[in-house]
């Protein structure tokens, strides 16, 4: 899921993203890659034991004309 809550007021967007994340974790219990600009959501890792927070770099490979995601090792 990418940028949940984007385009709303900051606190509204954070509330939407937080609620979606809680629902995915507790109700649906699915795996999801959740991309967001709300750094406050990283605090959830303290309350959700199976939650793993990570970052990645995204670069454009001009030779291959494609996007490359670089996950941390």
Secondary structure, DSSP 4 states (H G I P E B T S, - for coil): -B-TTTTS-HHHHHHHHHHHHHIIIIII------B-S-GGGGGGGGT-TT-----EEEEEETTTTEEEEEE--
